[in-house]
Amino acid sequence: GSCSLVNAHADMAGFESSSPSWPSTLQVVGRGVLRENVDICGQYRFLSVLHGKPAYQQRGSSTVLRYWPPSRRWVIDRGGLRDSAVAVAFAQDLPCSLHPAHSELIWNVWESARQTYVTDMEMVTTVAPGMVTFVGRDQGRSHTEINGSYKLRGVHMGRPFYIHDNGDLIVRYCPQEQRWLISNAEGVGNQCRAFAEAGTTEHPGFPELRWVFCEGPCNAWCVDPMSKMLVAPSKIHVAGRSMHAENARINGTYFLAGVIEGHPAYALPGTCTLIRFSCMTQRWLIDTDALCEPSLGSRLYHFMFRPDLSTPGDRCAAFAESHDADGSQTHPLNLDWFVWDSKQRRHILDLCVLSTTAPKMLRVRGRAHGRENSCINGDYILVGAYCGRPLYHMQEPETFIYYWPPQQSWVISSYVSHGGESIAWALCQQSSEYPGDLCPCWNVYEGSRGSFFPDPALRICDPASAGEDTFTCMDDDWHAPVESSQKQLFSQMQMEQDWQLSVKKGGEPRINSMRLHYGVYGA
């Protein structure tokens, strides 16, 4: 059974806007991987205000970092946002601090073997980005192994340090020379493979940094203008353009390829297609002829761009207006895409198209077998967008997960309803990118009792990042199940887009409920 959400939601008054003086996100890092309670490390996003100070929720869990006034402590609590002294870790507050993102905080973490809190000098809270990516070092030159992603691991000399995915390289700060260095993991002093003058930068992910390499027969230090370290996702999924429509080729997984006009550019492997920013038009473009030759793979981190990309022009298969008028938006995520239509000879808004870092597949699990609506357990495929957020679909039994803006919730339903009818729902933060991201608890409808009831065991996860088994469509065969969904659901797309446009413009929906037979188009 299912029911409308209108009367099912709890009070949402606690979701307040963050203050400009508080960071919107922070990282908890440094806890040893073999130590108890290492899972409290990760990214935390602003959740609400409690006792006049910000509270943050860990991405993908109910764990909250909040302030506890009676002890003047910052605490990490698995129990969510509540007034309680119970915590898995705590740090005494610093004088006059407004938030917990200070590397000077000394954290104490509970250890069961000792039955007490134990100081962990390696654990820190910081506003540094959780990952940076190095791109652009030509495959024909030395030190190409530097290309790739680096994850935040802690603080060194008062600045963040990062470790390459292969574990062999680190990015660290050298205070004596005031430089960012890329060196071997065991490197000390000023030994490095490349460096950049740090200036006033708080982390190495600024595209204006000029990276210098030792190369040539004379081992001279030379600037490589193509090499950049960026705070940008290493890959982006574009999904939702109907495979029966023109320019369906924009669908796919794009990998970070370099920098054009000061912004990251993403290449679609095996094609000449690139997502790039145009400073002239202040738009993000999907350019299907941007590369000199088809890219060979997803992990090269270097591509041959067409030489005229920086000249005026906005030729593209699709474009999206930047959210920031000054072009300061650093990534092409969560935008409204206009796709070229040859018949109308113009770009047409396609609200089913989505650019996102959300997982290609989500796994719903934990609803006990034998309980009502246990059929929602299973694997769901990213098939497009609904109300500007990812839309997921499971074929058997046909079930959807989508975002419902009026109630600020993710819902699970056997059909997409403009009235928010659902089998299950979870209140979420406005910044929640996909189901399971910052959703503290799911509520499932039980027809025998005529209402929704919390199910703490129900969880939504990304099986790929959790190291679980996934089926083959997670990579090259992603098209197959999506195309199957399209064949089942294709019709009434224009009606749906008209409805979504009315919502975006503040109008009233013309339809109370309509079974989804449309708009689920994949990459």
C-alpha positions as CSV (number, residue, x, y, z in Angstrom):
1,G,0.0,0.0,0.0
2,S,0.9,3.7,-0.3
3,C,-0.3,7.0,1.1
4,S,0.1,10.7,0.5
5,L,2.9,12.6,2.3
6,V,0.8,15.7,2.9
7,N,-0.2,14.7,6.4
8,A,2.7,12.3,7.1
9,H,5.6,14.6,7.6
10,A,7.2,15.8,10.8
11,D,7.9,19.5,11.5
12,M,10.7,20.8,9.3
13,A,11.4,24.0,11.3
14,G,14.8,22.8,12.4
15,F,16.2,23.0,8.9
16,E,17.6,26.5,9.0
17,S,19.9,28.3,6.6
18,S,23.6,28.3,7.4
19,S,25.3,31.5,8.5
20,P,27.9,33.1,6.1
21,S,30.4,32.7,9.0
22,W,29.9,29.0,9.1
23,P,31.3,26.6,6.5
24,S,28.6,24.6,4.6
25,T,30.7,21.5,4.7
26,L,33.7,20.2,6.7
27,Q,35.8,17.1,6.8
28,V,36.7,14.8,9.8
29,V,39.9,13.0,9.0
30,G,43.0,11.4,10.5
31,R,41.5,8.5,12.5
32,G,43.6,5.4,11.9
33,V,41.9,2.9,9.6
34,L,42.4,0.0,12.0
35,R,41.2,1.9,15.1
36,E,37.7,1.6,16.6
37,N,35.1,4.2,15.4
38,V,37.1,5.1,12.3
39,D,33.7,5.4,10.5
40,I,33.1,8.8,12.1
41,C,35.6,10.2,9.6
42,G,34.1,11.7,6.4
43,Q,32.3,14.7,5.0
44,Y,29.8,16.5,7.2
45,R,27.3,19.0,5.8
46,F,25.5,21.8,7.6
47,L,22.2,20.5,9.1
48,S,20.7,23.0,11.5
49,V,21.4,25.4,14.4
50,L,21.4,24.0,17.9
51,H,22.2,26.1,21.0
52,G,23.2,29.0,18.7
53,K,25.9,27.0,16.9
54,P,25.9,25.0,13.7
55,A,25.3,21.2,13.6
56,Y,26.6,19.0,10.8
57,Q,25.4,15.6,9.6
58,Q,27.8,13.0,8.1
59,R,27.1,12.3,4.5
60,G,25.3,9.0,4.1
61,S,24.6,8.4,7.8
62,S,22.7,9.8,10.8
63,T,25.8,10.8,12.7
64,V,25.9,14.4,13.7
65,L,28.6,16.8,14.9
66,R,27.0,19.3,17.3
67,Y,27.7,21.6,20.2
68,W,26.9,20.6,23.9
69,P,26.8,23.7,26.0
70,P,26.9,22.2,29.6
71,S,30.4,20.8,28.9
72,R,31.4,23.4,26.3
73,R,32.2,20.6,23.9
74,W,31.8,19.7,20.3
75,V,30.5,16.1,20.2
76,I,30.1,13.5,17.5
77,D,26.9,11.6,18.1
78,R,25.5,8.6,16.2
79,G,22.1,9.3,17.6
80,G,21.4,12.3,15.3
81,L,20.4,15.8,16.2
82,R,19.4,15.8,19.9
83,D,20.1,17.3,23.3
84,S,22.3,14.8,24.9
85,A,25.8,14.3,26.4
86,V,26.1,10.9,24.7
87,A,28.8,10.9,22.1
88,V,31.3,8.7,20.4
89,A,33.9,11.5,20.3
90,F,34.3,15.0,21.8
91,A,36.6,18.0,21.7
92,Q,36.7,20.9,24.1
93,D,35.6,24.1,22.4
94,L,38.2,26.9,21.6
95,P,37.6,30.4,22.9
96,C,35.4,32.5,20.6
97,S,35.1,29.7,18.0
98,L,32.0,29.8,15.9
99,H,32.2,26.4,14.4
100,P,34.1,23.1,14.8
101,A,36.2,23.3,11.7
102,H,39.5,24.1,13.5
103,S,42.5,21.8,13.3
104,E,43.5,23.0,16.8
105,L,40.6,21.1,18.4
106,I,41.9,18.0,20.3
107,W,39.6,15.0,19.8
108,N,38.9,12.2,22.2
109,V,37.3,9.1,20.9
110,W,35.6,6.3,22.8
111,E,37.5,3.0,22.9
112,S,35.5,-0.1,24.2
113,A,38.6,-2.0,25.2
114,R,39.6,0.7,27.7
115,Q,36.1,1.8,28.5
116,T,37.0,5.4,28.2
117,Y,37.7,8.2,25.8
118,V,41.3,8.2,24.4
119,T,42.9,11.3,22.9
120,D,43.6,11.0,19.1
121,M,46.1,13.7,18.1
122,E,45.9,12.6,14.4
123,M,42.1,13.3,14.1
124,V,41.2,16.8,12.9
125,T,38.3,18.8,11.5
126,T,39.0,21.0,8.6
127,V,37.2,22.9,5.8
128,A,39.7,21.6,3.2
129,P,38.2,19.7,0.3
130,G,38.0,16.0,0.7
131,M,39.6,15.3,-2.7
132,V,41.7,17.1,-5.3
133,T,42.5,15.9,-8.8
134,F,45.7,16.6,-10.8
135,V,45.2,16.7,-14.6
136,G,47.0,17.8,-17.7
137,R,50.5,16.3,-17.4
138,D,51.2,15.1,-20.9
139,Q,51.7,11.3,-21.4
140,G,54.9,11.9,-23.3
141,R,56.6,13.8,-20.5
142,S,58.1,12.8,-17.2
143,H,56.2,12.3,-13.9
144,T,52.8,11.5,-15.6
145,E,52.1,9.3,-12.6
146,I,51.2,12.5,-10.8
147,N,47.9,12.7,-12.7
148,G,45.0,11.3,-10.7
149,S,42.9,11.8,-7.6
150,Y,44.3,12.6,-4.1
151,K,42.2,12.1,-1.0
152,L,42.5,14.2,2.2
153,R,44.2,12.2,5.0
154,G,45.0,14.8,7.6
155,V,46.9,18.0,8.5
156,H,50.6,18.5,8.2
157,M,52.4,21.7,9.2
158,G,49.0,23.4,9.7
159,R,47.8,22.6,6.2
160,P,45.9,19.7,4.7
161,F,47.8,16.8,3.1
162,Y,46.5,14.4,0.5
163,I,47.4,10.9,-0.7
164,H,47.2,9.6,-4.3
165,D,44.8,6.8,-5.0
166,N,47.7,4.5,-5.7
167,G,49.1,5.3,-2.2
168,D,52.6,6.1,-3.5
169,L,52.4,9.9,-3.7
170,I,51.3,12.7,-1.4
171,V,50.6,16.4,-1.6
172,R,52.0,18.3,1.4
173,Y,52.9,21.8,2.5
174,C,56.5,22.9,3.0
175,P,56.5,25.9,5.4
176,Q,60.2,26.6,4.9
177,E,59.8,27.3,1.2
178,Q,56.0,28.1,1.4
179,R,55.3,25.7,-1.4
180,W,52.9,22.8,-2.1
181,L,54.9,19.7,-2.9
182,I,54.1,16.5,-4.7
183,S,56.5,13.8,-3.4
184,N,56.9,10.2,-2.6
185,A,54.9,9.1,0.5
186,E,58.0,8.9,2.5
187,G,59.4,12.2,1.3
188,V,60.8,14.7,3.7
189,G,62.0,18.3,3.6
190,N,61.8,19.9,0.1
191,Q,62.2,16.6,-1.8
192,C,59.5,16.4,-4.5
193,R,58.6,15.6,-8.0
194,A,56.7,18.8,-8.6
195,F,55.9,22.0,-6.6
196,A,53.8,25.2,-6.7
197,E,54.3,28.4,-4.8
198,A,51.6,28.3,-2.2
199,G,51.1,32.0,-1.6
200,T,47.9,32.5,0.6
201,T,46.2,29.3,-0.6
202,E,44.7,27.1,2.1
203,H,44.9,24.0,0.0
204,P,46.5,22.9,-3.3
205,G,43.3,22.7,-5.4
206,F,43.4,26.2,-6.9
207,P,43.7,26.2,-10.7
208,E,45.8,29.4,-10.7
209,L,48.7,27.6,-9.0
210,R,51.7,27.1,-11.4
211,W,53.2,23.6,-11.1
212,V,56.9,23.2,-11.8
213,F,58.6,19.9,-12.8
214,C,62.1,18.8,-13.0
215,E,62.7,17.6,-16.6
216,G,65.0,17.6,-19.6
217,P,68.6,16.4,-20.0
218,C,69.8,19.2,-17.7
219,N,67.2,18.4,-15.0
220,A,65.9,22.0,-15.1
221,W,62.8,23.1,-13.2
222,C,60.2,24.2,-15.7
223,V,56.6,25.4,-15.4
224,D,54.0,23.1,-17.1
225,P,51.0,25.5,-17.9
226,M,48.8,22.5,-18.8
227,S,49.1,20.8,-15.4
228,K,46.5,21.8,-12.8
229,M,45.2,20.6,-9.5
230,L,41.5,21.1,-9.1
231,V,38.7,20.7,-6.5
232,A,36.3,19.0,-8.9
233,P,34.7,15.6,-9.1
234,S,36.8,13.1,-11.1
235,K,33.7,12.0,-13.1
236,I,30.2,13.2,-13.9
237,H,27.2,11.3,-15.2
238,V,24.9,12.8,-17.8
239,A,21.6,10.9,-18.0
240,G,18.0,11.3,-19.1
241,R,18.2,12.2,-22.8
242,S,15.8,9.8,-24.6
243,M,17.7,7.4,-26.7
244,H,15.0,7.9,-29.3
245,A,15.7,11.7,-29.4
246,E,18.3,13.8,-31.3
247,N,21.6,14.2,-29.4
248,A,21.1,11.2,-27.2
249,R,24.9,10.9,-27.5
250,I,25.3,13.4,-24.8
251,N,24.5,10.7,-22.2
252,G,27.3,8.9,-20.5
253,T,30.0,9.2,-17.9
254,Y,32.5,12.0,-18.4
255,F,35.9,12.1,-16.8
256,L,37.9,15.1,-15.7
257,A,40.3,15.9,-18.6
258,G,41.8,19.4,-17.9
259,V,41.1,23.1,-17.6
260,I,39.7,25.4,-20.2
261,E,39.1,29.1,-19.5
262,G,39.8,28.5,-15.8
263,H,37.1,25.8,-15.4
264,P,37.3,22.0,-15.3
265,A,36.5,20.2,-18.6
266,Y,35.2,16.7,-18.8
267,A,35.6,14.2,-21.7
268,L,33.4,11.3,-22.7
269,P,35.7,8.3,-23.3
270,G,35.7,6.9,-26.9
271,T,34.2,10.2,-28.3
272,C,35.3,13.7,-29.1
273,T,32.6,15.1,-26.7
274,L,33.6,17.5,-23.9
275,I,31.7,19.4,-21.2
276,R,33.4,22.8,-20.8
277,F,32.6,26.3,-19.7
278,S,32.3,29.3,-22.0
279,C,33.3,32.6,-20.4
280,M,31.8,34.5,-23.3
281,T,28.3,33.2,-22.8
282,Q,28.7,32.2,-19.1
283,R,27.3,28.8,-20.0
284,W,28.4,25.2,-19.5
285,L,28.4,23.5,-22.9
286,I,28.3,19.9,-24.1
287,D,30.5,20.1,-27.2
288,T,30.5,16.9,-29.3
289,D,33.5,18.0,-31.4
290,A,35.8,19.5,-28.8
291,L,38.6,16.9,-29.0
292,C,41.0,16.6,-31.8
293,E,40.6,12.8,-31.7
294,P,38.5,10.4,-29.7
295,S,39.6,9.9,-26.1
296,L,41.2,6.5,-25.6
297,G,40.2,5.8,-22.0
298,S,38.8,7.2,-18.7
299,R,42.1,7.4,-16.7
300,L,44.5,9.2,-19.0
301,Y,43.9,12.6,-17.4
302,H,45.2,14.3,-20.6
303,F,43.4,15.0,-23.8
304,M,44.1,16.9,-27.0
305,F,41.7,19.8,-27.0
306,R,40.7,21.5,-30.2
307,P,42.9,24.6,-30.5
308,D,40.1,27.1,-31.0
309,L,38.1,26.3,-27.8
310,S,39.1,29.5,-26.2
311,T,37.9,31.6,-29.1
312,P,34.4,33.2,-29.0
313,G,31.6,30.8,-29.9
314,D,29.0,28.6,-28.3
315,R,28.5,25.8,-30.8
316,C,27.2,22.8,-28.8
317,A,24.8,20.0,-28.6
318,A,23.5,21.2,-25.3
319,F,24.1,24.1,-22.9
320,A,23.1,25.1,-19.3
321,E,23.2,28.6,-17.8
322,S,25.7,28.9,-14.9
323,H,24.0,29.3,-11.5
324,D,26.5,32.1,-10.7
325,A,26.4,35.2,-13.0
326,D,30.1,35.8,-12.5
327,G,31.0,32.3,-13.7
328,S,32.4,31.3,-10.3
329,Q,30.5,28.0,-10.4
330,T,33.3,25.4,-10.5
331,H,31.5,22.4,-11.8
332,P,28.6,21.6,-14.3
333,L,26.4,19.8,-11.7
334,N,22.6,20.1,-11.1
335,L,21.8,22.4,-14.0
336,D,18.9,22.8,-16.4
337,W,20.1,21.6,-19.9
338,F,18.9,22.9,-23.2
339,V,19.4,20.4,-26.0
340,W,19.6,21.2,-29.7
341,D,16.6,20.3,-31.8
342,S,17.2,20.4,-35.6
343,K,13.5,20.6,-36.4
344,Q,12.9,23.7,-34.3
345,R,16.4,25.0,-35.1
346,R,17.0,25.9,-31.4
347,H,18.0,24.5,-28.1
348,I,15.0,23.2,-26.1
349,L,14.9,22.7,-22.4
350,D,14.9,19.0,-21.5
351,L,14.0,18.6,-17.8
352,C,14.7,14.9,-17.9
353,V,18.4,15.5,-18.5
354,L,20.6,15.5,-15.4
355,S,24.3,16.1,-14.8
356,T,25.3,14.6,-11.4
357,T,27.8,12.8,-9.3
358,A,25.1,10.6,-7.9
359,P,25.7,6.9,-8.2
360,K,24.5,5.1,-11.3
361,M,22.9,2.5,-9.1
362,L,21.5,2.4,-5.5
363,R,20.7,-0.5,-3.3
364,V,17.7,-0.5,-1.0
365,R,18.0,-3.0,1.8
366,G,16.9,-3.7,5.4
367,R,13.1,-3.9,5.1
368,A,12.5,-7.3,6.8
369,H,11.2,-10.1,4.7
370,G,7.5,-10.7,5.5
371,R,6.8,-7.1,6.5
372,E,4.4,-5.1,4.3
373,N,6.2,-3.3,1.4
374,S,9.4,-5.4,1.7
375,C,9.2,-5.5,-2.1
376,I,11.0,-2.1,-2.1
377,N,14.3,-3.9,-1.4
378,G,16.4,-4.2,-4.5
379,D,18.7,-2.4,-7.0
380,Y,17.6,0.9,-8.6
381,I,19.2,2.4,-11.8
382,L,19.7,6.1,-12.4
383,V,17.5,6.9,-15.4
384,G,17.1,10.7,-15.5
385,A,15.8,13.6,-13.6
386,Y,12.6,14.5,-11.8
387,C,12.1,18.0,-10.2
388,G,15.8,18.6,-10.8
389,R,17.1,15.6,-8.8
390,P,18.1,12.0,-9.8
391,L,15.3,9.6,-10.6
392,Y,15.9,5.9,-10.0
393,H,14.0,3.0,-11.3
394,M,13.7,-0.7,-10.4
395,Q,12.0,-2.9,-13.0
396,E,10.7,-5.8,-11.0
397,P,8.5,-4.9,-9.2
398,E,8.3,-1.5,-11.0
399,T,9.3,1.0,-8.3
400,F,10.8,4.5,-8.4
401,I,12.8,6.7,-6.0
402,Y,12.5,10.5,-6.6
403,Y,12.6,13.8,-4.8
404,W,9.4,15.6,-3.8
405,P,10.1,19.3,-3.3
406,P,6.9,20.4,-1.4
407,Q,7.8,18.1,1.5
408,Q,11.6,18.2,1.0
409,S,11.7,14.4,0.9
410,W,12.9,11.5,-1.1
411,V,10.1,9.0,-1.7
412,I,9.8,5.4,-2.9
413,S,6.7,4.7,-4.9
414,S,5.3,2.4,-7.5
415,Y,4.7,5.4,-9.7
416,V,5.8,9.1,-9.8
417,S,3.0,11.2,-8.4
418,H,2.5,14.9,-8.4
419,G,0.8,14.5,-5.1
420,G,3.7,12.8,-3.4
421,E,1.9,9.4,-2.9
422,S,4.5,7.0,-1.6
423,I,5.3,3.6,-0.1
424,A,8.2,5.1,2.0
425,W,9.7,8.6,2.5
426,A,12.6,10.2,4.2
427,L,13.0,13.8,5.2
428,C,16.3,15.2,3.9
429,Q,18.4,18.4,3.7
430,Q,17.8,20.6,0.7
431,S,21.4,19.9,-0.3
432,S,20.8,16.2,-0.5
433,E,22.0,15.1,-3.9
434,Y,20.6,11.6,-4.1
435,P,18.5,9.1,-2.0
436,G,20.5,7.9,1.0
437,D,22.6,11.1,1.1
438,L,21.8,12.9,4.4
439,C,18.6,11.0,4.9
440,P,18.4,10.1,8.7
441,C,15.5,7.7,8.7
442,W,13.0,6.1,6.3
443,N,9.3,5.8,7.1
444,V,7.3,3.0,5.5
445,Y,3.6,2.8,5.0
446,E,1.8,0.0,6.8
447,G,-1.8,-0.5,5.5
448,S,-2.9,-2.6,8.5
449,R,-2.2,0.4,10.8
450,G,-3.1,3.1,8.2
451,S,0.0,5.2,8.6
452,F,3.8,5.5,8.1
453,F,6.2,4.1,10.7
454,P,10.0,4.5,11.0
455,D,12.1,1.6,9.9
456,P,15.6,2.1,11.3
457,A,16.8,-1.0,9.5
458,L,16.0,0.4,6.0
459,R,19.0,1.8,4.3
460,I,19.9,3.1,0.8
461,C,23.6,2.8,-0.2
462,D,25.9,3.0,-3.2
463,P,27.1,-0.6,-3.6
464,A,30.1,0.4,-5.7
465,S,31.5,2.7,-3.0
466,A,30.6,0.2,-0.3
467,G,32.6,-2.5,-2.0
468,E,29.6,-4.7,-2.6
469,D,28.8,-6.8,-5.7
470,T,27.2,-4.9,-8.6
471,F,25.8,-6.2,-11.8
472,T,27.6,-5.6,-15.1
473,C,25.5,-2.6,-16.2
474,M,27.4,-0.4,-13.7
475,D,30.0,0.2,-16.4
476,D,29.8,-0.3,-20.2
477,D,26.4,-2.0,-20.1
478,W,24.6,0.8,-18.2
479,H,22.6,1.4,-21.4
480,A,20.9,-1.9,-21.3
481,P,18.5,-1.7,-18.3
482,V,17.9,2.0,-19.0
483,E,16.8,1.3,-22.5
484,S,14.6,-1.5,-21.2
485,S,13.0,1.0,-18.8
486,Q,12.4,3.5,-21.7
487,K,10.6,0.9,-23.7
488,Q,8.2,0.3,-20.8
489,L,7.7,3.9,-19.8
490,F,7.9,6.0,-23.0
491,S,5.0,8.4,-23.5
492,Q,3.5,11.7,-22.3
493,M,6.9,13.3,-21.9
494,Q,5.7,16.7,-22.9
495,M,2.9,16.6,-20.3
496,E,5.4,15.9,-17.6
497,Q,7.8,18.7,-18.7
498,D,4.9,21.2,-18.8
499,W,4.0,20.2,-15.2
500,Q,7.6,20.5,-14.0
501,L,7.9,23.9,-15.7
502,S,4.8,25.1,-13.9
503,V,6.3,24.0,-10.6
504,K,9.6,25.8,-11.4
505,K,7.6,29.0,-12.2
506,G,5.6,28.8,-9.1
507,G,2.3,27.8,-10.8
508,E,-0.2,25.2,-9.6
509,P,0.1,21.7,-11.0
510,R,-2.7,20.8,-13.4
511,I,-2.6,17.1,-12.6
512,N,-3.0,15.6,-9.1
513,S,-1.6,12.2,-9.9
514,M,-0.4,10.5,-13.1
515,R,1.2,7.1,-13.5
516,L,4.7,7.5,-15.0
517,H,4.9,6.2,-18.6
518,Y,7.5,8.7,-19.8
519,G,10.7,10.6,-19.3
520,V,12.9,7.9,-18.0
521,Y,15.8,8.0,-20.4
522,G,19.3,6.9,-19.8
523,A,22.9,7.1,-20.8
